[in-house]
């Protein structure tokens, strides 16, 4: 069977970015919890609006394959920030089913990082420059 890396990249983009969009849409109802967490950490509450870029805009760009490398880098750093701010107590915690408590965040973060190195592939809106 002939391998199709571009189809694999499309499936990965749709999966990782598509699943993150559910988290972003849930945040449209408000950022009160995130603002409170930032304030408790001594950070400005306005940083909470970065969640919209990390969980809505960047995944949407990755999903359609537009500026994929740049969007995935922003997505990666957003996931790292979420991990360190909201899940720092669980970095090495094991869940009831035997996995890491933060494995979903790691999957999102390093999936996005992989797109930074690979780009979107040929099944994308744009593949014309170094940031796609």
N, C-alpha and C positions, 0 to 999 in steps of 0.2 A: 504494500500500500504506500502510495506517495504521501509524504508529509506536507502539511499546509500550515506553515508557521503563522501566516497572516490570519487564517481562520481561527487558530488557537488564540492569537492576540485579541481578536474580536470577541470571542467567547469569554476570555478573561476580563476584558474591559466591561462588557455588558454585566458580567457577574459582580465584579468588585464595585464598579461605579453604581450600577443599578441597585445593589443592596444598600450602599451608603446613602443613596437618595431617600430611602425610607426613614433613616435617622434624621436627615436634614428636614424633610417635610414635617416630622414630628416636632421639630424645633420652631416651626412657624407659629405654633400656638403660644410661644413665649420663651424668654430666656432667663426668667427669674432665678431658677436654680443655678444656672451657670454664672450669672452675675453675683449671686451670693457666694459661690465657691471662689470666684476671683477676688472678691472683696476680702474674704477670709484669708486668702493668700497674700494680701497686701497689693494686689494688682488692680489697675483701673477697670471698672465695670464695662467700659466701652469696648474692651477687648472681646467681650462676649459676642459681638457682631461678627467677629472673624469666623465664628461657627457657620454662619451662612455661606461664607466662601468655601470653607473646608468641607462642609457636608452637603451643599447644594450646587454652587457654581462650578467648583473644580470637578466633582463627579460628573456633572452634566457635560462639561467639556471633554472629559475622558471618554464618556459614553459615546459621544458622537465623533470623537477622534479629531478634535480641533485644539491646537496648542497642547497636545497631550503631554508632552514632556514637561512643559512649564506647569501645567495644571497638576500633574502627578507629583511634582516636587512640592508644591504648596499643600497638596493633600497629605503627603508624607509628613511634613513638618507640623501640620495641624493635628494629625494623629499622635505624633510624638508629644505635642503639648497636652493633648487630652489625656494621654497615658500618664504623664508626669503630674498633671494637676488633679485629675479626677480619680486616678487609679493607682497612685503612688503606693498606697498601703497594700496593694495586691500584686505587685510586680513579680513576686515569686510564689504567690499563693496557688494552691492546687484546688480545682473545683471538685464537687462531689462525684463527677464522672471521670476524674483523673487527668483532665487537661489543665492548662494554665488558666487562671481567671481572666487574663488579659489576652487570650489567644485570638479573639475576634479583632481586637485593635491591632495586634501584630499582623494578622492576615491582611487587613486593610492597608496598614502602613507599608509593609514590605511588598505587597502586590503593587501599590502605587510606585514604590521605588523601582520595581522591575520595569514598569512602563517608562520611567525616566530614562532607563538605559536602552530599552528596545524601541521606543516610540509606539505609535498606534498600529503600525502595519498598513497594508494597502487598502483595507476596508475601513476607510475613515473619510471624514469630510475634507480634510486637508493633509497632504503629506509633502508639502512643497518646501519647508525650511527646517532648520535644525531644531526648532522647538516643537515640532509636530510629532 
